[in-house]
Amino acid sequence: MLHYETVTPYLRNTLMRLMADATFDSFRLVGGTSHSVTEMLDLYEKRYPYNYSREDILRGFTNFDKADAEPDPMCLFHKDWDVIKRDLTETFLG
């Protein structure tokens, strides 16, 4: 997700056109990183090898307390914030 306020209109339109191309059907722009969730967890484990719990980290992806206190983000795919939260919860917690 990108906040519309954080990118220029030109960049936003370019990204939307790019992501609409069939070539990128299996890709999504996520937080400016090209790492999968598994890769990010592996990197985190390398950096912080002690007191590490993958389950705690995955649960952290579904703690929306701070995000809910902010205005709802505008999704490039026009998904409602509640739908996005549900999708993230299902993805990370099953």
Secondary structure as the mmCIF struct_conf table of DSSP 4:
data_model
#
loop_
_struct_conf.conf_type_id
_struct_conf.id
_struct_conf.beg_label_comp_id
_struct_conf.beg_label_asym_id
_struct_conf.beg_label_seq_id
_struct_conf.end_label_comp_id
_struct_conf.end_label_asym_id
_struct_conf.end_label_seq_id
HELX_RH_3T_P HELX_RH_3T_P1 TYR A 4 THR A 6
BEND BEND1 VAL A 7 VAL A 7
HELX_RH_AL_P HELX_RH_AL_P1 PRO A 9 ALA A 20
BEND BEND2 ASP A 21 ASP A 21
HELX_RH_3T_P HELX_RH_3T_P2 ALA A 22 PHE A 24
TURN_TY1_P TURN_TY1_P1 ASP A 25 SER A 26
STRN STRN1 VAL A 30 VAL A 30
TURN_TY1_P TURN_TY1_P2 GLY A 31 GLY A 32
STRN STRN2 THR A 33 THR A 33
HELX_RH_AL_P HELX_RH_AL_P2 VAL A 37 ARG A 47
BEND BEND3 TYR A 50 ASN A 51
HELX_RH_AL_P HELX_RH_AL_P3 ARG A 54 GLY A 60
TURN_TY1_P TURN_TY1_P3 PHE A 61 THR A 62
HELX_RH_AL_P HELX_RH_AL_P4 ASP A 65 ASP A 68
TURN_TY1_P TURN_TY1_P4 ALA A 69 ALA A 69
BEND BEND4 GLU A 70 GLU A 70
HELX_LH_PP_P HELX_LH_PP_P1 PRO A 71 PRO A 73
TURN_TY1_P TURN_TY1_P5 LEU A 76 PHE A 77
HELX_RH_AL_P HELX_RH_AL_P5 TRP A 81 LEU A 93
#
